[in-house]
Amino acid sequence: MTLWTLGSINADYAYRVPRLPAPGETLAAEGLMRGLGGKGANLSVAAARAAARVVHVGAVGPDGRWAVERLMEYGVDVRHVAEVGEVTGHAVIAVAPDGENSILIWPGANAAIPEAVRDAPLAEARVGDRAVAQNETNGQGGWLATAKRMGLSTAYVAAPFDPQAVGAVLDVLDLLILNAVEAEQLEAALGRRVGDLGVRDVLVTMGAEGCRWHGAEGERSFPAPKVEVVDTTGAGDTFAGYVLAGLDRGLPMVQAIGQAQVAAALMVARRGTADAIPDLKEVQDARL
Ligand code: ATP
């Protein structure tokens, strides 16, 4: 089957700085690294590395062709990534010597995906395909509702967190993925436990502690493999991409979670984002 991702594509500009700039200060950076980022793109790359057939739906500006090429090199189908008249979404990241960082994000083209670009691809989808969105694009609610109506299995990664955005998609969701802080905030905002949202499966990730699955048979916890942490950026996206790819390959949820936790653990033990996501063989061979 196919995983359809409506998701952000960002250019991540990581500047090495002697310290984080103070208000009003102008500071020269000592190094620059440009990479592919955005939660949607990371998720698509993770699912493709996990051997899923992935079609990414999204938009970049004329300055973002390299990012689309990078996605393609990772095996993601980019036929439905449009070029629009906005600048490509980007993150300006300042990283101090102690690893402390500050990040500025501009959504750009991610927030200007035309309706036709969003909805047209779903006409190619088949019943039983999966659709996943996160909160870094425009139009996720309508897109997931259309996908659900067309017989796709729907998933939402609730990041960056906004309780209203989650509330707006709950009725059409089969799977919700969020981290522990987001789960607490959602419970406070809705006055309901995450297991009582009417969503068939809810996965709550808890960093080094692993994750929790709220499903038809109740709640179950899964400890994460123990690893030495180097860089946790993108752990959540890797986890989500691997879970969705696993389910798409027909794995039961327990096994999909197992692979996702190994993939995310391998990833946090390395530096980098998209390029640090392990492929399925590495995950299957890992002894953690
Ligand atoms: P991020 O925003 O950094 O991408 P997140 O807050 O969305 O992450 P987390 O709960 O931090 O998500 O992590 C997602 C999954 O990654 C966890 O469920 C776990 O499997 C794995 N993971 C994260 N941190 C660690 C760690 N220190 N050791 C082992 N596994 C980890």
Residues whose N, C-alpha, C, O or C-beta is under 5 A from the ligand:
A	BS01	ATP	N179 T205 M206 G207 A208 G210 C211 A224 P225 V227 V229 T232 T233 G234 A235 G236 D237 F239 A260 Q261 A264 A265 V268
